[in-house]
Amino acid sequence: MDLADAVLWTGKVEPKPLIEKGSFHDRFAKLRSTILRDEDFEHWFDSETGRPSIPPSVVAGAFLLALREDCSDREAEQRMRYDLRWKWALGLGLNDHGCDHSSLCVFRGRLLAHQEEGKLFGAIVARAVEAGLLPKRAVQVMDSSPMLGAAAVQDTYKLLRTALHKLVKGHKRELPAELMPRLKRYLQTGKADIDWEDREAWQRELQQLVEDAELALRELPAETDKPAASTARALLAQVAHQDVERDGEGRIQIRKGVAKDRVVSTVDPEMRHGHKSSTGRWDGYKKHVSVEPQTELITAVEVSAANVGGGAVAMKLLEQQAEVGLAPAEVAADQQYAAGELREQAQAHDEGTTIVTRAAALPDTGYFHASLHIPAVGRRAAVKIWGWAARDADNSVGIEPVQESGVGARPEGSRIVASSTRARISVP
Protein backbone atom coordinates (compact mmCIF):
# COMPACT_ATOMS: atom_id res chain seq x y z
CA MET A 1 0.00 0.00 0.00
CA ASP A 2 1.51 3.34 -0.99
CA LEU A 3 1.18 6.70 0.79
CA ALA A 4 -1.87 7.70 -1.26
CA ASP A 5 -3.55 4.47 -0.23
CA ALA A 6 -2.79 5.05 3.43
CA VAL A 7 -4.30 8.53 3.40
CA LEU A 8 -7.34 7.40 1.43
CA TRP A 9 -8.24 4.23 3.28
CA THR A 10 -7.75 5.59 6.80
CA GLY A 11 -10.58 7.98 6.02
CA LYS A 12 -8.59 10.97 7.24
CA VAL A 13 -9.54 13.14 4.31
CA GLU A 14 -11.20 16.41 5.15
CA PRO A 15 -13.90 17.50 5.32
CA LYS A 16 -15.13 13.86 5.30
CA PRO A 17 -13.98 10.41 4.13
CA LEU A 18 -14.30 9.69 0.43
CA ILE A 19 -16.17 6.46 1.25
CA GLU A 20 -19.23 7.17 3.37
CA LYS A 21 -19.22 5.20 6.58
CA GLY A 22 -22.15 2.81 6.86
CA SER A 23 -22.78 2.78 3.11
CA PHE A 24 -23.28 -0.52 1.30
CA HIS A 25 -19.72 -0.58 -0.03
CA ASP A 26 -18.32 0.22 3.42
CA ARG A 27 -20.33 -2.60 4.99
CA PHE A 28 -19.39 -4.98 2.16
CA ALA A 29 -15.71 -4.29 2.83
CA LYS A 30 -16.19 -5.25 6.47
CA LEU A 31 -18.12 -8.42 5.64
CA ARG A 32 -16.11 -9.62 2.63
CA SER A 33 -13.35 -11.47 4.47
CA THR A 34 -15.93 -13.19 6.68
CA ILE A 35 -18.30 -14.46 4.03
CA LEU A 36 -15.89 -14.96 1.05
CA ARG A 37 -12.82 -17.13 1.52
CA ASP A 38 -10.20 -18.26 -0.99
CA GLU A 39 -10.33 -21.85 0.31
CA ASP A 40 -13.92 -22.15 -0.96
CA PHE A 41 -12.55 -22.14 -4.51
CA GLU A 42 -9.13 -23.78 -4.22
CA HIS A 43 -10.40 -27.10 -5.67
CA TRP A 44 -11.11 -25.23 -8.92
CA PHE A 45 -7.42 -24.60 -9.52
CA ASP A 46 -4.24 -26.64 -9.91
CA SER A 47 -1.68 -25.19 -7.52
CA GLU A 48 1.25 -26.68 -9.49
CA THR A 49 0.27 -25.51 -12.97
CA GLY A 50 0.32 -22.00 -14.43
CA ARG A 51 0.87 -18.68 -12.74
CA PRO A 52 -0.87 -17.74 -9.46
CA SER A 53 -4.46 -16.67 -9.99
CA ILE A 54 -6.14 -13.51 -8.83
CA PRO A 55 -7.53 -14.28 -5.35
CA PRO A 56 -10.88 -16.02 -6.02
CA SER A 57 -12.49 -14.12 -3.15
CA VAL A 58 -11.79 -10.86 -5.01
CA VAL A 59 -13.32 -12.21 -8.21
CA ALA A 60 -16.32 -13.53 -6.26
CA GLY A 61 -16.75 -10.16 -4.56
CA ALA A 62 -16.63 -8.35 -7.91
CA PHE A 63 -19.15 -10.84 -9.27
CA LEU A 64 -21.55 -10.06 -6.39
CA LEU A 65 -21.11 -6.29 -6.79
CA ALA A 66 -21.79 -6.59 -10.53
CA LEU A 67 -24.99 -8.51 -9.82
CA ARG A 68 -26.15 -5.91 -7.30
CA GLU A 69 -25.44 -2.96 -9.58
CA ASP A 70 -26.61 -4.74 -12.75
CA CYS A 71 -23.50 -4.09 -14.79
CA SER A 72 -21.75 -6.15 -17.47
CA ASP A 73 -18.41 -7.90 -17.04
CA ARG A 74 -16.62 -5.14 -18.94
CA GLU A 75 -18.30 -2.45 -16.85
CA ALA A 76 -17.31 -4.33 -13.68
CA GLU A 77 -13.68 -4.32 -14.88
CA GLN A 78 -13.83 -0.54 -15.35
CA ARG A 79 -15.35 -0.01 -11.91
CA MET A 80 -12.59 -2.03 -10.25
CA ARG A 81 -10.09 0.28 -11.93
CA TYR A 82 -11.71 3.67 -11.44
CA ASP A 83 -14.54 3.47 -8.87
CA LEU A 84 -13.24 4.17 -5.34
CA ARG A 85 -16.28 2.50 -3.81
CA TRP A 86 -15.47 -0.80 -5.55
CA LYS A 87 -11.80 -0.55 -4.58
CA TRP A 88 -12.76 -0.04 -0.97
CA ALA A 89 -15.32 -2.86 -1.01
CA LEU A 90 -12.86 -5.34 -2.58
CA GLY A 91 -9.77 -4.25 -0.62
CA LEU A 92 -7.91 -3.07 -3.73
CA GLY A 93 -5.13 -0.50 -3.71
CA LEU A 94 -5.24 2.60 -5.88
CA ASN A 95 -2.79 1.00 -8.32
CA ASP A 96 -4.52 -2.39 -8.25
CA HIS A 97 -6.72 -2.90 -11.31
CA GLY A 98 -8.53 -5.95 -9.94
CA CYS A 99 -9.34 -8.63 -12.49
CA ASP A 100 -10.00 -8.71 -16.21
CA HIS A 101 -13.58 -9.01 -17.44
CA SER A 102 -12.79 -12.48 -18.80
CA SER A 103 -12.00 -13.66 -15.26
CA LEU A 104 -15.59 -12.92 -14.27
CA CYS A 105 -16.84 -14.97 -17.22
CA VAL A 106 -14.56 -17.89 -16.29
CA PHE A 107 -15.62 -17.65 -12.64
CA ARG A 108 -19.29 -17.84 -13.61
CA GLY A 109 -18.59 -20.82 -15.89
CA ARG A 110 -16.71 -22.71 -13.16
CA LEU A 111 -19.44 -21.98 -10.64
CA LEU A 112 -22.00 -23.58 -12.93
CA ALA A 113 -19.72 -26.39 -14.08
CA HIS A 114 -19.12 -27.49 -10.49
CA GLN A 115 -22.84 -26.94 -9.68
CA GLU A 116 -21.86 -25.02 -6.57
CA GLU A 117 -23.95 -21.86 -6.84
CA GLY A 118 -26.43 -23.14 -4.22
CA LYS A 119 -23.69 -24.59 -2.00
CA LEU A 120 -21.72 -21.33 -2.05
CA PHE A 121 -24.80 -19.26 -1.32
CA GLY A 122 -25.73 -21.44 1.66
CA ALA A 123 -22.17 -21.29 3.01
CA ILE A 124 -22.10 -17.48 2.80
CA VAL A 125 -25.38 -17.13 4.71
CA ALA A 126 -24.31 -19.71 7.33
CA ARG A 127 -21.06 -17.79 7.94
CA ALA A 128 -22.94 -14.54 8.32
CA VAL A 129 -25.10 -16.22 10.98
CA GLU A 130 -22.10 -17.73 12.79
CA ALA A 131 -20.32 -14.37 12.83
CA GLY A 132 -23.36 -12.66 14.33
CA LEU A 133 -23.95 -10.52 11.26
CA LEU A 134 -27.41 -12.07 10.87
CA PRO A 135 -29.29 -12.46 14.16
CA LYS A 136 -31.17 -15.76 14.26
CA ARG A 137 -34.54 -14.14 15.00
CA ALA A 138 -34.04 -11.03 12.84
CA VAL A 139 -36.99 -9.68 10.87
CA GLN A 140 -36.99 -10.78 7.22
CA VAL A 141 -38.65 -9.29 4.14
CA MET A 142 -40.11 -11.65 1.50
CA ASP A 143 -41.14 -10.73 -2.02
CA SER A 144 -41.20 -12.08 -5.55
CA SER A 145 -40.44 -10.56 -8.94
CA PRO A 146 -40.71 -11.59 -12.61
CA MET A 147 -37.93 -13.50 -14.35
CA LEU A 148 -38.26 -13.69 -18.13
CA GLY A 149 -37.89 -17.07 -19.81
CA ALA A 150 -35.29 -17.51 -22.55
CA ALA A 151 -37.56 -19.40 -24.98
CA ALA A 152 -40.06 -17.85 -27.40
CA VAL A 153 -43.76 -18.12 -26.57
CA GLN A 154 -45.48 -20.38 -29.12
CA ASP A 155 -49.02 -20.28 -30.45
CA THR A 156 -51.36 -23.29 -30.37
CA TYR A 157 -50.35 -24.55 -33.83
CA LYS A 158 -46.63 -24.37 -33.04
CA LEU A 159 -47.08 -26.03 -29.65
CA LEU A 160 -49.00 -28.98 -31.11
CA ARG A 161 -46.71 -29.46 -34.11
CA THR A 162 -43.43 -29.31 -32.19
CA ALA A 163 -44.76 -31.56 -29.41
CA LEU A 164 -45.82 -34.09 -32.07
CA HIS A 165 -42.40 -33.80 -33.68
CA LYS A 166 -40.66 -34.64 -30.39
CA LEU A 167 -42.83 -37.71 -29.78
CA VAL A 168 -42.79 -39.10 -33.34
CA LYS A 169 -39.03 -38.56 -33.61
CA GLY A 170 -38.55 -40.40 -30.32
CA HIS A 171 -40.38 -43.45 -31.75
CA LYS A 172 -39.05 -43.15 -35.30
CA ARG A 173 -37.43 -46.60 -35.44
CA GLU A 174 -40.47 -48.46 -34.08
CA LEU A 175 -43.17 -46.33 -35.72
CA PRO A 176 -45.91 -48.75 -36.96
CA ALA A 177 -46.15 -48.96 -40.75
CA GLU A 178 -49.87 -48.17 -40.69
CA LEU A 179 -49.17 -44.86 -38.85
CA MET A 180 -46.27 -43.76 -41.06
CA PRO A 181 -48.37 -42.15 -43.85
CA ARG A 182 -50.18 -40.02 -41.30
CA LEU A 183 -47.40 -39.14 -38.84
CA LYS A 184 -44.37 -38.85 -41.13
CA ARG A 185 -45.08 -35.16 -41.66
CA TYR A 186 -43.98 -34.60 -38.04
CA LEU A 187 -40.51 -36.02 -38.60
CA GLN A 188 -39.67 -32.58 -40.01
CA THR A 189 -39.92 -29.28 -38.18
CA GLY A 190 -41.40 -26.08 -39.57
CA LYS A 191 -44.83 -24.69 -40.33
CA ALA A 192 -47.42 -26.60 -42.29
CA ASP A 193 -47.54 -25.85 -46.02
CA ILE A 194 -51.01 -24.29 -46.11
CA ASP A 195 -52.52 -20.95 -47.05
CA TRP A 196 -52.33 -19.13 -43.71
CA GLU A 197 -54.61 -16.38 -45.02
CA ASP A 198 -57.44 -18.89 -45.48
CA ARG A 199 -59.38 -19.37 -42.24
CA GLU A 200 -60.82 -22.66 -43.46
CA ALA A 201 -57.27 -23.94 -43.99
CA TRP A 202 -56.49 -22.90 -40.40
CA GLN A 203 -59.44 -24.88 -39.16
CA ARG A 204 -58.50 -28.01 -41.12
CA GLU A 205 -54.91 -27.82 -39.88
CA LEU A 206 -56.03 -27.43 -36.25
CA GLN A 207 -58.42 -30.37 -36.62
CA GLN A 208 -55.65 -32.56 -38.03
CA LEU A 209 -53.11 -31.55 -35.40
CA VAL A 210 -55.41 -32.43 -32.50
CA GLU A 211 -56.57 -35.71 -34.08
CA ASP A 212 -52.97 -36.70 -34.85
CA ALA A 213 -51.98 -35.89 -31.27
CA GLU A 214 -54.77 -38.12 -29.96
CA LEU A 215 -53.74 -40.87 -32.39
CA ALA A 216 -50.07 -40.71 -31.37
CA LEU A 217 -50.90 -40.81 -27.68
CA ARG A 218 -53.24 -43.73 -28.22
CA GLU A 219 -51.17 -45.90 -30.57
CA LEU A 220 -47.54 -45.24 -29.67
CA PRO A 221 -46.23 -47.24 -26.68
CA ALA A 222 -46.60 -45.51 -23.33
CA GLU A 223 -43.86 -47.62 -21.73
CA THR A 224 -40.40 -47.04 -23.18
CA ASP A 225 -36.80 -47.10 -22.04
CA LYS A 226 -36.10 -43.86 -23.89
CA PRO A 227 -36.24 -40.87 -21.50
CA ALA A 228 -36.67 -38.41 -24.40
CA ALA A 229 -39.74 -40.28 -25.69
CA SER A 230 -41.29 -40.43 -22.22
CA THR A 231 -40.74 -36.70 -21.72
CA ALA A 232 -42.17 -35.95 -25.19
CA ARG A 233 -45.28 -38.03 -24.45
CA ALA A 234 -45.97 -36.15 -21.21
CA LEU A 235 -45.50 -32.83 -23.02
CA LEU A 236 -47.89 -33.75 -25.86
CA ALA A 237 -50.49 -35.00 -23.38
CA GLN A 238 -50.39 -31.59 -21.69
CA VAL A 239 -50.58 -29.40 -24.79
CA ALA A 240 -52.98 -31.52 -26.86
CA HIS A 241 -56.17 -30.07 -25.35
CA GLN A 242 -55.08 -27.07 -23.27
CA ASP A 243 -56.10 -24.53 -25.94
CA VAL A 244 -58.89 -26.34 -27.77
CA GLU A 245 -62.39 -27.75 -27.30
CA ARG A 246 -65.00 -29.48 -29.42
CA ASP A 247 -68.20 -27.74 -30.45
CA GLY A 248 -71.59 -29.40 -30.60
CA GLU A 249 -70.74 -31.02 -33.93
CA GLY A 250 -67.42 -32.42 -32.77
CA ARG A 251 -65.23 -29.92 -34.61
CA ILE A 252 -62.09 -28.67 -32.92
CA GLN A 253 -61.98 -24.97 -32.13
CA ILE A 254 -59.84 -22.62 -30.07
CA ARG A 255 -61.32 -22.27 -26.61
CA LYS A 256 -61.98 -18.91 -24.99
CA GLY A 257 -59.75 -17.94 -22.10
CA VAL A 258 -56.41 -19.34 -21.02
CA ALA A 259 -55.84 -22.70 -19.36
CA LYS A 260 -54.80 -22.40 -15.71
CA ASP A 261 -51.41 -24.08 -16.09
CA ARG A 262 -50.84 -23.46 -19.80
CA VAL A 263 -47.55 -24.59 -21.33
CA VAL A 264 -46.27 -21.67 -23.43
CA SER A 265 -43.21 -23.24 -25.07
CA THR A 266 -42.06 -26.73 -26.03
CA VAL A 267 -38.46 -25.50 -25.92
CA ASP A 268 -38.80 -24.73 -22.21
CA PRO A 269 -41.96 -26.54 -21.01
CA GLU A 270 -41.65 -25.19 -17.46
CA MET A 271 -42.27 -21.59 -18.54
CA ARG A 272 -45.69 -20.14 -17.68
CA HIS A 273 -47.70 -16.94 -18.08
CA GLY A 274 -47.28 -14.62 -15.09
CA HIS A 275 -49.32 -11.61 -13.95
CA LYS A 276 -48.35 -8.84 -11.54
CA SER A 277 -51.55 -6.96 -12.32
CA SER A 278 -54.51 -7.15 -14.67
CA THR A 279 -52.43 -5.49 -17.42
CA GLY A 280 -48.84 -6.47 -16.55
CA ARG A 281 -47.91 -9.90 -17.95
CA TRP A 282 -44.66 -11.73 -18.55
CA ASP A 283 -43.71 -15.24 -19.65
CA GLY A 284 -41.21 -17.36 -17.80
CA TYR A 285 -40.55 -17.71 -14.11
CA LYS A 286 -40.79 -15.95 -10.78
CA LYS A 287 -37.95 -15.51 -8.31
CA HIS A 288 -38.76 -15.48 -4.60
CA VAL A 289 -36.31 -13.80 -2.24
CA SER A 290 -36.03 -13.28 1.51
CA VAL A 291 -33.80 -10.41 2.70
CA GLU A 292 -32.59 -9.19 6.09
CA PRO A 293 -33.18 -5.43 5.68
CA GLN A 294 -30.49 -4.15 8.06
CA THR A 295 -27.56 -5.86 6.32
CA GLU A 296 -29.29 -6.16 2.91
CA LEU A 297 -28.12 -9.79 2.83
CA ILE A 298 -30.29 -12.24 0.87
CA THR A 299 -30.98 -15.22 3.14
CA ALA A 300 -33.07 -17.51 0.90
CA VAL A 301 -33.90 -17.82 -2.82
CA GLU A 302 -36.35 -19.98 -4.76
CA VAL A 303 -37.41 -20.01 -8.41
CA SER A 304 -40.88 -21.11 -9.50
CA ALA A 305 -43.04 -20.99 -12.60
CA ALA A 306 -44.47 -17.53 -13.26
CA ASN A 307 -48.00 -18.54 -12.25
CA VAL A 308 -47.04 -19.71 -8.75
CA GLY A 309 -48.01 -17.32 -5.96
CA GLY A 310 -45.54 -16.16 -3.36
CA GLY A 311 -47.44 -17.82 -0.54
CA ALA A 312 -46.90 -21.26 -2.10
CA VAL A 313 -43.11 -20.82 -1.86
CA ALA A 314 -42.86 -19.05 1.51
CA MET A 315 -42.38 -22.24 3.54
CA LYS A 316 -39.52 -23.32 1.24
CA LEU A 317 -37.78 -20.02 2.00
CA LEU A 318 -38.27 -20.53 5.73
CA GLU A 319 -36.89 -24.08 5.45
CA GLN A 320 -33.82 -22.76 3.61
CA GLN A 321 -33.24 -20.29 6.42
CA ALA A 322 -33.60 -23.02 9.05
CA GLU A 323 -30.83 -25.03 7.34
CA VAL A 324 -28.34 -22.20 7.96
CA GLY A 325 -29.49 -21.43 11.51
CA LEU A 326 -32.08 -18.70 10.92
CA ALA A 327 -35.57 -18.64 12.43
CA PRO A 328 -37.02 -15.14 11.81
CA ALA A 329 -39.46 -14.00 14.46
CA GLU A 330 -41.34 -11.94 11.90
CA VAL A 331 -41.58 -11.78 8.10
CA ALA A 332 -42.88 -8.67 6.35
CA ALA A 333 -44.55 -9.40 3.02
CA ASP A 334 -47.38 -8.31 0.71
CA GLN A 335 -50.92 -9.64 0.36
CA GLN A 336 -49.98 -12.79 -1.55
CA TYR A 337 -48.57 -14.12 1.73
CA ALA A 338 -51.71 -13.31 3.74
CA ALA A 339 -53.47 -16.71 3.67
CA GLY A 340 -54.48 -17.96 7.10
CA GLU A 341 -53.20 -21.49 6.41
CA LEU A 342 -49.74 -20.16 5.54
CA ARG A 343 -49.68 -18.07 8.71
CA GLU A 344 -50.46 -21.14 10.79
CA GLN A 345 -47.73 -23.18 9.07
CA ALA A 346 -45.18 -20.41 9.59
CA GLN A 347 -46.12 -20.06 13.25
CA ALA A 348 -45.69 -23.82 13.76
CA HIS A 349 -42.36 -23.94 11.90
CA ASP A 350 -39.17 -24.15 13.97
CA GLU A 351 -39.35 -21.46 16.68
CA GLY A 352 -42.40 -19.79 15.15
CA THR A 353 -42.58 -17.03 12.54
CA THR A 354 -45.28 -14.37 12.34
CA ILE A 355 -46.11 -13.16 8.83
CA VAL A 356 -47.09 -9.49 8.72
CA THR A 357 -48.70 -8.26 5.51
CA ARG A 358 -49.51 -4.85 4.11
CA ALA A 359 -52.91 -3.49 5.06
CA ALA A 360 -54.52 -2.48 1.77
CA ALA A 361 -57.14 0.27 1.40
CA LEU A 362 -60.04 -0.55 -0.91
CA PRO A 363 -60.05 1.79 -3.96
CA ASP A 364 -62.33 4.82 -3.92
CA THR A 365 -63.66 4.06 -0.44
CA GLY A 366 -62.72 4.93 3.09
CA TYR A 367 -62.67 1.27 4.04
CA PHE A 368 -59.69 -0.58 5.39
CA HIS A 369 -59.25 -4.30 4.63
CA ALA A 370 -56.84 -6.75 6.20
CA SER A 371 -56.53 -10.46 6.86
CA LEU A 372 -54.99 -10.69 10.32
CA HIS A 373 -53.62 -13.42 12.54
CA ILE A 374 -55.05 -12.93 16.03
CA PRO A 375 -53.00 -14.25 18.94
CA ALA A 376 -55.15 -15.51 21.78
CA VAL A 377 -54.74 -17.84 24.72
CA GLY A 378 -54.30 -21.37 23.44
CA ARG A 379 -55.39 -20.71 19.85
CA ARG A 380 -54.83 -18.63 16.73
CA ALA A 381 -57.42 -17.45 14.26
CA ALA A 382 -57.28 -15.75 10.88
CA VAL A 383 -59.88 -12.99 10.83
CA LYS A 384 -60.84 -10.54 8.09
CA ILE A 385 -61.76 -7.04 9.20
CA TRP A 386 -63.45 -4.22 7.35
CA GLY A 387 -63.63 -0.77 8.88
CA TRP A 388 -63.28 2.95 8.44
CA ALA A 389 -59.67 4.14 8.33
CA ALA A 390 -58.71 7.61 9.52
CA ARG A 391 -55.18 9.00 9.91
CA ASP A 392 -54.48 10.51 13.32
CA ALA A 393 -52.27 13.49 14.10
CA ASP A 394 -49.31 11.21 14.91
CA ASN A 395 -49.60 9.65 11.43
CA SER A 396 -50.98 6.38 12.81
CA VAL A 397 -54.19 4.90 11.42
CA GLY A 398 -57.18 4.38 13.63
CA ILE A 399 -59.61 1.62 12.68
CA GLU A 400 -63.22 1.36 13.70
CA PRO A 401 -64.32 -2.19 12.77
CA VAL A 402 -67.57 -2.49 10.90
CA GLN A 403 -67.59 -6.20 10.13
CA GLU A 404 -65.48 -9.20 11.11
CA SER A 405 -65.44 -12.75 9.79
CA GLY A 406 -63.27 -15.80 10.17
CA VAL A 407 -62.48 -18.55 12.58
CA GLY A 408 -63.22 -17.39 16.07
CA ALA A 409 -64.07 -13.94 17.35
CA ARG A 410 -61.65 -11.17 18.21
CA PRO A 411 -60.57 -11.62 21.86
CA GLU A 412 -62.43 -9.43 24.27
CA GLY A 413 -60.48 -6.33 25.17
CA SER A 414 -58.22 -6.53 22.17
CA ARG A 415 -57.69 -3.61 19.83
CA ILE A 416 -56.60 -3.05 16.24
CA VAL A 417 -53.30 -1.31 15.70
CA ALA A 418 -52.33 -0.24 12.19
CA SER A 419 -49.85 1.83 10.24
CA SER A 420 -49.44 2.57 6.54
CA THR A 421 -47.71 -0.78 5.96
CA ARG A 422 -49.05 -3.20 8.53
CA ALA A 423 -52.00 -3.90 10.74
CA ARG A 424 -52.50 -6.24 13.64
CA ILE A 425 -54.74 -6.90 16.61
CA SER A 426 -52.99 -6.47 19.95
CA VAL A 427 -54.19 -8.37 22.98
CA PRO A 428 -53.70 -6.74 26.39
Residue pairs with C-beta under 8 A, 6 or more apart in sequence:
1 9
1 93
2 93
2 94
2 95
4 94
5 93
5 94
7 13
8 18
8 84
8 94
9 88
11 17
11 18
11 19
11 21
18 84
19 25
19 26
19 84
19 85
19 88
20 26
23 85
24 68
24 296
25 85
25 86
25 88
25 89
26 88
26 89
27 295
27 296
28 61
28 65
28 89
29 88
29 89
29 90
29 91
31 128
31 133
31 295
32 57
32 61
32 89
32 90
32 91
33 57
33 91
34 127
34 128
34 131
34 133
35 124
35 127
35 128
35 131
35 133
36 57
36 60
36 61
36 124
37 57
38 55
38 56
38 57
40 56
40 57
40 60
40 120
40 123
41 56
41 57
41 60
41 110
42 56
44 56
44 110
44 114
45 53
45 56
54 98
54 99
54 103
56 107
58 90
58 91
58 92
58 98
58 99
59 99
59 103
59 104
59 107
60 107
60 120
61 89
61 90
62 76
62 80
62 86
62 90
62 98
62 99
62 104
63 76
63 104
63 107
63 108
65 76
65 79
65 86
65 89
65 90
66 72
66 73
66 75
66 76
66 104
69 79
71 79
72 101
73 101
73 102
73 104
73 105
74 101
76 101
76 104
77 98
77 99
77 100
77 101
77 104
79 86
80 86
80 87
80 90
80 92
80 97
80 98
80 99
81 97
81 98
86 92
86 98
87 93
87 94
87 96
87 98
90 98
92 98
111 117
111 120
121 301
122 320
122 323
122 324
125 134
125 297
125 298
125 299
125 300
125 321
125 324
125 326
126 324
126 325
128 134
128 295
128 297
129 136
129 324
129 325
129 326
130 325
133 295
133 297
134 292
134 295
134 297
134 299
134 326
136 325
136 326
136 327
137 327
137 328
137 329
137 351
138 292
138 294
138 326
138 328
138 329
139 292
139 293
139 328
139 329
139 330
139 331
139 332
140 290
140 291
140 292
140 293
140 299
140 321
140 326
140 328
140 330
140 331
140 332
141 290
141 291
141 292
141 293
141 331
141 332
141 333
142 288
142 289
142 290
142 291
142 310
142 314
142 317
142 331
142 332
142 333
142 337
143 288
143 289
143 310
143 333
143 334
144 286
144 287
144 288
144 289
144 310
144 313
144 336
145 286
145 287
145 289
146 274
146 276
146 282
146 284
146 285
146 286
146 306
147 284
147 285
147 286
147 287
147 303
147 306
148 282
148 283
148 284
148 285
149 264
149 265
149 268
149 271
149 283
149 284
149 285
149 306
150 268
150 284
151 265
151 267
151 268
151 271
152 265
152 267
153 264
153 265
153 271
153 283
154 162
154 264
154 265
154 266
154 267
156 206
156 243
156 244
156 254
157 191
157 192
157 205
157 206
157 209
158 191
158 266
159 239
159 243
159 263
159 265
159 266
160 209
160 210
160 213
160 239
160 240
161 186
161 189
161 191
161 192
161 209
162 189
162 266
162 267
163 213
163 232
163 235
163 236
163 239
163 240
163 266
164 183
164 186
164 209
164 212
164 213
164 216
164 236
165 186
165 187
165 188
165 189
166 228
166 231
166 232
166 235
166 236
166 266
167 186
167 216
167 220
167 229
167 232
167 233
167 235
167 236
168 175
168 183
168 184
168 186
168 187
168 216
168 220
169 186
169 187
169 232
170 224
170 226
170 228
170 229
170 232
170 233
171 220
171 221
171 224
171 229
172 187
174 221
175 183
175 220
176 219
179 215
179 216
179 219
179 220
182 212
182 215
183 212
183 215
183 216
185 192
186 212
192 205
194 201
194 202
194 204
194 205
195 201
196 202
203 251
203 252
203 253
206 244
206 252
206 253
206 254
207 251
207 252
210 240
210 241
210 244
210 252
211 252
213 236
213 239
213 240
214 240
216 236
217 233
217 236
217 237
217 240
220 233
222 233
224 230
235 263
235 266
235 269
238 263
238 269
239 263
239 266
242 259
242 262
242 263
243 254
243 255
243 259
243 262
244 252
244 253
244 254
244 255
245 252
245 253
245 255
246 252
246 253
247 253
258 273
260 307
261 272
261 307
262 272
262 273
263 269
263 271
263 272
264 271
264 272
264 273
264 283
265 271
265 283
270 285
270 305
271 283
271 284
271 285
271 305
271 306
272 283
272 284
272 285
272 305
272 306
272 307
272 308
273 281
273 282
273 283
273 306
273 307
274 281
274 282
274 283
274 284
274 285
274 286
274 305
274 306
274 307
275 281
275 307
276 282
282 306
283 306
284 306
285 303
285 304
285 305
285 306
286 303
286 304
286 305
286 306
286 308
286 310
287 301
287 302
287 303
288 301
288 302
288 303
288 304
288 310
288 313
288 314
288 316
288 317
289 298
289 300
289 301
290 298
290 299
290 300
290 301
290 317
290 320
290 321
290 328
290 331
291 297
291 298
291 299
292 299
299 320
299 321
299 324
299 326
300 316
300 317
300 318
300 320
300 321
301 317
301 320
302 313
302 316
302 317
302 320
304 312
304 313
309 336
310 333
310 334
310 336
310 337
311 336
311 337
311 338
311 339
311 342
314 331
314 333
314 337
314 342
314 346
314 355
315 342
315 345
315 346
315 349
318 328
318 331
318 346
318 349
318 350
318 353
319 349
321 327
321 328
322 349
322 350
327 350
327 351
327 352
327 353
328 353
329 351
329 352
329 353
329 354
330 353
330 354
330 355
330 356
331 337
331 346
331 353
331 354
331 355
331 356
332 356
332 357
332 421
332 422
333 355
333 356
333 357
333 358
334 357
334 358
335 357
335 358
335 360
335 371
337 355
337 357
338 355
338 357
338 371
339 371
339 382
340 371
340 373
340 381
340 382
340 406
340 407
342 355
343 354
343 355
343 373
343 380
343 382
344 380
344 382
346 352
346 353
346 354
346 355
347 353
347 354
347 373
347 380
354 373
355 373
356 422
356 424
357 370
357 371
357 422
358 421
358 422
359 368
359 369
359 370
359 397
359 418
359 419
359 421
359 422
359 423
360 369
360 370
361 367
361 368
361 369
361 389
362 368
362 369
366 388
366 389
366 390
367 386
367 387
367 388
367 389
367 402
368 385
368 386
368 387
368 388
368 389
368 397
368 399
368 418
368 423
369 384
369 385
369 386
370 384
370 385
370 418
370 423
371 382
371 383
371 384
372 382
372 383
372 384
372 385
372 423
372 424
372 425
373 380
373 381
373 382
373 424
374 380
374 381
374 382
374 383
374 408
374 410
374 411
374 414
374 425
374 427
375 425
375 427
376 408
376 411
376 427
377 411
379 408
381 406
381 407
381 408
382 406
382 407
383 404
383 405
383 406
383 407
383 408
383 409
383 410
383 425
384 404
384 405
384 406
385 399
385 401
385 403
385 404
385 416
386 401
386 402
386 403
386 404
387 399
387 400
387 401
387 402
387 403
387 416
388 399
388 400
388 402
389 397
389 398
389 399
389 418
390 397
390 398
390 400
391 397
391 398
392 398
395 420
396 417
396 418
396 419
397 418
397 419
397 420
397 423
398 418
399 416
399 418
399 423
401 410
401 416
404 410
410 425
411 425
411 427
413 427
413 428
414 425
414 426
414 427
414 428
415 425
415 426
415 428
416 423
416 424
416 425
416 426
417 423
417 424
417 425
417 426
418 424
